Amino acid sequence: TGVIPDDAFHSTKEVVQSDVTFSEVKFSGELFDMPAGPMAMAVGGGFMDESYSDILDEESANNNVLGSSGSNGAGKRQVNYAFLEFAVPVHQTLEMQLSGRFDAYSDFGNTTNPKLAMKYRPNDWLMVRGSAGTGFRAPSLQDLYGAGGSGAYTFIDHQGCANGVAEACKPMQHTANIGSNRDLVEEKSRSYNLGFMVEPAKEFSFGVDLWRLETSNIVDVDLEALTQAEKDGVDLSTLGTTITRNGAGEILLVETQFQNVSQRNVDGMDVNINSMINSPIGTFVFRNTLTYLFNFEEARRAGAPLEETLKTNRNLQARPQWRNNLTVDYIPTDRLAINMAFLTTGKFQKTVAEEGNIGDYTQVDAQVAYMLTDNSRLTVGAMNLLGTTPNLDDSDPNNRLNGQIFDPRGQRYFMAYKQTF
């Protein structure tokens, strides 16, 4: 074997700088009295100047460095905004909230997003609430102007799988260059919520909220979906993408950029139960929050139809159907509090769906807080107290633990001291 010459090595350098200057002013107060109570208003506005630059060393910028090539990028924007909110006591049992926000972006133009919310209390123990509104999110300067980069990404190659390429039907690492995209447009959303809360006693409450979130023009890159588009005969140039393969049909390089994928529609339910029990040995407080999804529809690339992705796991974007957080506080004295938290995630598919599911997993956290004096508190605790390991994905050897769903840091301990003056 030969000796690698010294000039084959290169120390890369990347300088990323982001500067944000902003100022905001807000006024709030009661306007006048109405038969059901005072009408309140909040009004305000501000501005933000943002700049971003991503500069690589010369060799990397010229794509001469394997595994870290890219290009330089820089951009800036100015945003001016104003907001207005009214709280209107329509009746002793009904309060309406009307609000709106206006944003003027130097690179995306103007947007106005209203919101309407209401609370209805027919009696002391029941509240019905609802809201509807729109939202807006401009692409980040990094997505627009950031330096492109080369890296190894794990995904299933659907085109290669259909053509019988060895191992292509399994998650494998492939090289991809993902660049910024100055043609990105803003994400837009609409949200709806309707729910109720029952509180028959101050020691117990139960609430349910049904909600829907519709988002369009989501900024994302899904490399696996691009290979599916290639298999479906889509002209990849319309997606700003080129996939280069060798004679055996294996991927050599994917070159693409951030895109506005079509839309995402999510319907779900939040259930909250809170209770408190006073006993001779102390006070027990129970809080339980359940989030349950009815559907999770999304388009995985621009121009693709919506598809149901609930319980799936693609490119580490797992969609478990439910999560549940239970916390239990035990307060034996005014100075001592013991807390336990049980964080549970429902099952979802492995990366290769045909190989089954990743089962439910619960992480247990604990902490003890003690007031040393009236002005000082000592807290000690453990995250993942039992030292358990989440269920692993044996269908994806490169990403057996999904770090977006589970905490990859394992068992750890902490101590904190707080002093007030």
N, C-alpha and C positions, 0 to 999 in steps of 0.2 A: 504493500500500500504506500501511496505517496504522502508527502508531508504537506499539510495545508499552508500556503504562504501567508505571511503576516498581513499582506494587503487584501486578503480575503475577509478580514475581520473589520468591523466598523462599529463605533459607538454612536448610537442614535441619540438625537436630541429633539424634544418637542416642547415648545413654550406655548401654553394656553393662558390667555388673559381675558377676564370678563370684568367689566366695570359697570356698575349700576348707580345712578344718582336719582333720588326720588324725593318728593315732598308731597304732603297731604294735609288738608285742613278739613275739619268736620265740626258742624254745629248741630245740637239736638236740644229738644225741649218741648214743652206743651204749647199748642197754639191757642186753643180756646176750649171752653167746656161745652159738652154735648149732653143731652138728657141721660145717656148711659155712662158718661164719664168724660175726661179730657181727651182731646185729640192730640196726638203727639206726632212730631216730624223730626227727621234727621236729614241733613243735606250736607254735601261735601264734594270735594274734588281734589285733583292733584295732577302731577306729571311725573314721567319717568324717562330718563335717558339711559340707554343700554348700548354697550359696544362689546364686541367679541372678536378675538383673533386667535388663530391656531397656526403656528409657524413651525415647520419641520426643518431639520438640517438639510443641506443641499442634496446629499446622496439619496435620502429618503424621499424628498420632494420630487426627485427625478426618477423614482421607481427603480433604484439600483440596489435596494436592500431587501433581501428575501425575508418575508414575514412581517415587515413594518413599513412598507411603501405607502405613499399617499400623496397628498397635495396640500398646499397652503390655502387658508381661507380666512376671511374677515368680513365683518358686517356691523351695522349699527341700526338703531331705530329710536324713535321718540314716540311716546304715548301720552296723550292728555285724556283725562277721564273726569266724569262727574256722576254722582249718584244721589238719589232722592228716595225717601221712604216715609210712608204714612202709616200710623196705627190708628184705626178708626173704630171706636166702640159703637157699632151699629145698634146694639141692644144689650141689656144686662147680661144676656146669655151668648152674645155673638160679637166677636172681634174680627175685623178684616185688616190685613196688612197688604198694602200696595207699594211696590218698590220698582225701581228701574235703574239701569246703569248705562251710561253712554261712554264709549271708548273711541278715540280717534288715533289710529295707528299710522305712522308715516309710511309704512310699507304695505299695509293691507286695507287702508281706508277706514271707514266708520262702521260701528256696530252698536245697536241698541238692544238691550236684553231686559225685558220686564219680568216681574214675578208677582203672582197673586197667591195669598195664603189666608186661611181662616181657621179660627178656633171657636167651637160651639160647645158651651157648657150648659146643658139643660138642668143640671142639678150639681150638688157638691161632689158627687162621686164618679161622674162620667164626663169625659171630654172627647169630642170628635174633631179631628183636624184634617186639613187637606191643603195641597199647594200645587201650583203649576208654574213653570217658568222656562226660560231659554238660557243657554249659555254659549260661551265663545272662548276659544283658546287659539292664539296665534302660534305657529310653529316656533320653536326655540331658534335662536340665532345659530346654535350649533347645528341643528338640522338643516338650516338654510345655507350656512356659509362655512361650516366646519371642515377641517381637513379630512379627506377620505382616508381610509385605512384598510390594510390587508390583514386578515386573520383566519384562523381555523374555526369553522362552525360545524356543529353536529346536526344533521338532519337526514331524513329519508329521501332518496333520489327516485321519484316516481317514474320518470322517463327511463332511467336505467333499469329499474325494477321490471317495467313492462317489456324491456328488451332483453331480459335475462342476464343482466350484468351481475357478476358475483358480488354478494353482500349488499347490493344496492337497496334491497327491500328492508334493510336494517339501518338504524341510525349510525352513520359513519361521519368522520370528519372530512370536510372539504374546504379548500381555500376559496375565500371570497373577498372581493374589494367592494366595500359599501361606502358610497359617497354621499355628500350633502346634495340638496336639490333646491335651487333658488326658485323653482316654479311651484313649490308647495303652497297650498291655500289653507285658510284657517279651518280648524275643527269647529263644528257647531253641534249643539245638543239641545234636547228638550226633555224635561223631567216632570213626572207626575207622582203625587203621593196622596194616599187617603188612608186614614187610620183612626184608632180610638185608644183611649186609656181609661181603665176602670180602677178607682181607688176607694174601695169601701171603708178603709181605715188607713190612718197614717202609717201603719206598720206594713201595709201590703198594697201593691199596685201591679196591674197586668195590662200590657199594651200590645197592639198589633198594628203594623203599618204595611200596606201594600204599595209597591212603587214600580215605576217603569222609567228606564233611561234609554233614550234614543240618541245616538251619536253618529255623525256623518263626517266624512273626510278625515278619518283617523290617520295620523302619521305613523307609519310602521314599515318594517321590512320582514317578509316571511319567505325565507329561501326555499323551504320545502314546497310552499304553494307555487313558487315560480317553476319548480320542476314539474309540478302537476299541470301548470299552464302549458309548459313545453309539450308534455304528453298529450294534452287536449288540442294541440295544434295552434295555440295562440301565438301571434307574432310578438316575440319578446321585445322587439325594438319599441313597440308601443308602450312597454312598461319600463323603458330605460334600462333594459337588461340584456346581457350577452352571456351565454353559457358555452364554454369551450370544452370539448371532449376529445379523448384520444381515440385511436382506432378501435379499441375494445368497447367504446361507449362510456368509459369512466369519466367523471368530471375532473377536469384539470383546473378550471378557474370559473368562478361566477363573478361577473361585474355588474353591479346594480347600484341603486340609490334609494334614499328614503322616498316613500310614495304616500299619496293620499288613498288609502284603501277605502272601500265604499262606505259601509255602515255597520253599526253594531246596535242590537236591540236586546236589552236585558230586562226581564221581569222577575221580581223577587218579593220577599216578605221578611220583615224583621219582627221578632217576638221578644218582648222584654218583660221579665218577671223580677220584682224586687220585694223582699220581705225582711222584717226585723223581729227578733224574738228576744224579749227581756227575761232573764232567768236569775235564780239566786246566785249562780256562779259567773254571771256576766251577760253581755249582750252579743247575740249572733246576728250578723247581717248577711243575707244571701242576695246575689245579683246574677241573673242569667240572661244572656243575649244570644239569640239564635238568628242567623241569617240563612234563609232558604231560597234557592233560585228555582223558578219554574221553567225558564228557558234562557239560553244564551246564544242568540243568533249573531253571526258575523260573517263578513266577506273577508277572505284571507288575502286578497289582492285586488287591485283596481280593476273594475269591470266584472268581477266574479259575482255570482248570485249569493244571497244569504244562505248559510247553512247552520244547522244546529250543532254547537260545539260543547254543550254541557257534558261534563264528566270526561272530556277528552284531554289529551296531554300532547301538545305539539310544540316543538321547539322550546320546551320548558315552560310553555304557557298553559299550565294545567287549569282546568275549570271544575273544581269540586262543587258538588251541588249544595253542600251546606257546611257551615262552620258554627261551632257553639263555644261560648266562653262563660264559664261559671266561676265566680269568685265567692269565697266564704271568709268573712271577717269575724274574728273572735276577740272581744274587748273585755277582758276580765276586770280591768281597773281603768281609771282615767289616764294612767300613764303608760299602759301596756296595750299593744294591738298586734294580733297575729293574723296574717293574711295567707290564704291558699288560693291559687288560680289553676283551673283545669281548662286547657285550651285544646279543643278537639276539631279536627278536620276530617270531613267525610271522604269516602273513597273516590278515586278517579282512575281512568285507564292508564295503563303503561304506555310508553311511547309507541311500542308496537302493540296496537289494540288487541290483536289476535292472541296475545300472550297473557291476557287477563287484566286484573285491576291491582292498584296499590291501595291497600285497605285503610280503614279508619285509623287515626293516630291521635293520642292525647298526650300533651306535655303538661307536666305539673311544676308550677313555680311556687315558691314560698318566701315569705319575709316576716321579720319580727321588728317592730319599732318600739322604742322605749324612750319616754321623756325623762332625761337625766335631771333637768331643771325645767322651770317654766319657759325658759328661752333656748333650750338645747335638746336635740333629739338624735339618738343613735339608731341606725337601721342596718340590719344584716339580713342577708337572704341568699337564695340559690335559684338560678334559672335551670330548668330541667333537673329538678331535685332528685329524681329517681335515676337519672343517667341513662334514659332509654334512647334507642335509635329509631328514627322514623323508618317506615317500610321503604325498602330500596327498590329501584326499577332495574331488574336484571335484564331487561330487554335493551337497555341503553348503556353499554359499558363505559361511555365517556361521561355520562351524567346520571350516575346511579341515585344520587340524592338531589332532589329538586330544591335548590336553594331559594326559589321564589315562593315556595309554599311552606317549607320547613326551615327552621333555624339551623344552619349548618355548624354553629359554634359549639354545640354539645353542652355538657354540664359545666356550669361556671358559678362562682360565688362573688358576692360583692358586699361592701360595707360603705356606709355613708354617714356623715355627721353634718348636722345643720345647726347653726347658731344664729339667733335673731337678736337684734339690739333695739 
